[in-house]
């Protein structure tokens, strides 16, 4: 049997499933987004987004929350990834298990756990009040801070594993050579470790940003009615007000914005200075 025919037959079932459950529904939603109330072709749903500052503000809030999530995941995840890269095989497996273990629990349950921890009567506020460090409970929920905490908890594992994969590939002798030449640990990190870990860093930040932009459950539960983001607004337009064309338009605007920002980011990072790092 021809090799190409064999590959085609093997991939045909998955391609059919992908076409039926993803591509065709996406195409139908795209066509729906260009309909008005009379079901005629119109771009008024997209013009409404451009004219109404309410939707522009929500889009900017979605981007802002996603960027803060990326930053928090990077700051908290990079040290863990470096520890994994320097640890023994057994310890590396234990840390990997600890990172992935929370994802065995539903995101809804994890978010409700954060509600218990961060609420006005949660243990964080109770401890701070008992120590006299604050006079009234801190507002850690139903704002952007709460959403960022929840999203960081949900997606930090992607950041850690992506960066750790790049760190595993770095030859330890490079750091030793830099030390022999008189470079301090800080300089070695910024001139050797960080540049060589850029492929994993870019992959991790891209994953976390994309997932944060499209997150629905965590902003809905930990943001409440105070923090509206694009996925929540699109859901409300489709399920609550039954305005499917506007909801579909908002969904595709979110998709387009995410793709545009991710593309600009990757092109900016993959400059001539670090071209060899990404091509190796």
N, C-alpha and C positions, 0 to 999 in steps of 0.2 A: 504494500500500500504506500502511496506517495506520502512523504513526510509532512508536507504542508496540509494534505487532506487529513492526516492523523491528528495534527495539531488543531485543525478546524473542528473536527468531530469531538475532540476532548474539551475544547473551550466552548462549544456551542451551547450546552445546557446553562452554564453560568452566564453567557452572553444573553441568552433568552430571558433568564430571570432578571438580569440587570436592566434589559430593555423594558421588560414588563412592569417592574416594580419601582424603577427609578427614572429612566429617561423619558418614557411616555408620559407619566404623571407630571414630570417637570415641564415638558413641552405643553401639556394641557394647561398647567398653571400659568405659564408664560403667556399663552394666548388669552387666557382669562383676564390677565392683568391689563390687557388693552381693550377691555369692554367697559362701556358705561352702563347706566341704569336701563337703557333701552336695548342693551346687548349689541350695540353697534361699535365698530372700531373707534377707539378714542385713546388719547394719551393723557386724558385729564387726571388720571390717578397719579401719574408721575409728575404732572404739573402741580398738583395739589401739594405734593411733598416739597417742591421747589418754592411754592408761594407761602405755605403755612410754616411759620417759624417753630411751631410746636413739634412737628416731625423732625425738623433739622436739629432741634435741641435734643430730642430723644436719640437721634443718630450720634450726635457728638457725645452724649452721656454713655452710650454703648461703647464707643471707641475709647473713651476715657477710662471706663471701668476695666475694659480689656487690657489696656496698656498698663494700668496699675497692677492687674493680675499677673501680667508677664514680668513686670519688675519684681514683684514680691516672690514669684516662683523662681526667678533667676537668682535673687539674693539668697533665698533660703535653700535652693536646690543645688547651686554650684558647690558649696562646701561638702554637701553629702556626696555628690558625684566624685569629688576629689578623694574623699575618704574611701569610697568604693574602689577607685582606681588603684589606691595604694594598699588596700587591705588584702589579706590572704583569700584564697578561694572560698574557704568555709565562711569567713566573716562576710565576704561579698554576697554569698547566697543568703545569709541571715538578713542583711540589710535590704536586699532586693525583696525578700519575703515580707519584711516589715513595711516596705513602701507600697507593695501591691495588696497587702492584707485589707486595708480599708476599702478597696474597690470591690471586695467580695460582698460588701454590704450595700444595699440600695442607696442611691444618692439622696432619696427622700428621707430615709432614716438618719443618714449622716447630717443632713441639714437640720432636722428636728433636734438632733443632738447639739448642734451649735446654738440653736435657739435656747436650749436649756442652759448652756454654758454662758452665752453672751447676753441673756435677758436681764432686765432690771433687777430681778431677784436671782440671777444666775450666780455661780460660785465666784466668778471674777469680781463682780461688783460687791458680793458679800465679803470677800477677803479684803478688798481695798477699803471698804467701809469699816470693817473690824480693825484694820490697822490704822485707821484715821487718815489715810492718804487722800481720801476724797470725802466731801460732805454730802453729796447726793449721787445717785447711780449714774454711771456713764451711759450714753446712748450708743450702744455698739450694734444694734440691730435696726432693721427697716431704714437703712440709709446706705450710701455707697460703700462705706467701710464694711458693713456686714456682708454686702454682696461680694466685695473683693476677698474677704476672708473665706467665704464659702467657695468661691471659684478657685482660689489658690489651693484650698484643701482638695478640691476635685481634680485639678490638673497638674499639680506639682510633680506627680509621678512621671508624667511625660517629659518634663524638663530634666529631671534627674537622670532618667534612663537614656535620653538622647545625648546629654553631655557626657555621661559616663562612657557611652559607646565610643565617642571620639577620644576620650582620655585613655581608654584601654589601648588604643592604637599608637600612642606616643611612646617612642623609645626612651626608657628611663636613662639611658646613657647621655641623652641630650641635656637633661637637667644636671647630671654630674659634670659634664663638660663645661657648662655655664658656671657651675660652682668653682671648678678648678681655675677657670679664667678670671675669677674674682667677682662674679655677679652675686649679689645678695639674693635671698629667697624671693623678695618682692620683685626685684628686677627680673629674675628668672621666670617668675609667674607671668609678668606682662610681656616679656620678649620671647618666651618659648612656649609655655603651657597655654596661655590664653589664645595666641594666634593659631596654634595647632588644634585647639578645641573648637574653633569657629564653626566648622561644619555641623557639629552636634549642637552648638549653641544656637545657630540659625534654625536648625530643624526643631529644636525644643521651643524656641520663642514663636516660631511660625505655628506650630501645633497648638500651643497654649493660647495664642491670640485668636486663631481661627475658632477653636472650641469655645472660648469666652465670648466671642462675638455672636455665636449661635446658641449660647446657653439659655435655657428657658426655666427649668425647674428651680435652680438656685436663686436667680433674681426674683422669681415669683414668690418663693417662700421666705427668703431672707431680706428682700427689698420691700416686700409688701406693696402697698399702693403708692408709696413715696418715691420709689425708684423704678420708673418705667424704662424698659429697654426695648429695642426693636423686635426681638422675637416675641415678647409679651404683647406688644401692641398689635403685631400681625395676627397672633392667636386671638386676641380680643375682637379684632375686626372680622375674622372669619367665623368664630364660634359664638360670640356674644351678639354682635350687631348684624351678623350674616352678610356682611359686605365683602364677599369673596374677591371681587376684582381689586379693591383697595388693599386687602390683606395680601393678595398675591403680589401686587406691585411693591408693597413694603418688603416682602420676603426677597424679591429679586433685587431690590435696591440694596438690601443688606448683603446679599450674596455678591453683587457687583462691587460694593465698597470693600468687602473683605478681600476679594481677589485683587483689586487694585492696590490696596495698601500692602498686602503680602508681596506682590510683585515688585512694587517700588522698594520695599525693604530689602528683599533679596538682591535686587540689582544694585542697591546702594552699598550693601555689605561686600558683595563680590566684586570689589574694585581691583584695579591693577596691582595694588599693594599686596592683596591677599589672594590673587588669582591662582597662584601655585598651590595654595592650601586646599582650595576647592577642587582643583583638577587632579590632585594626587590620589 
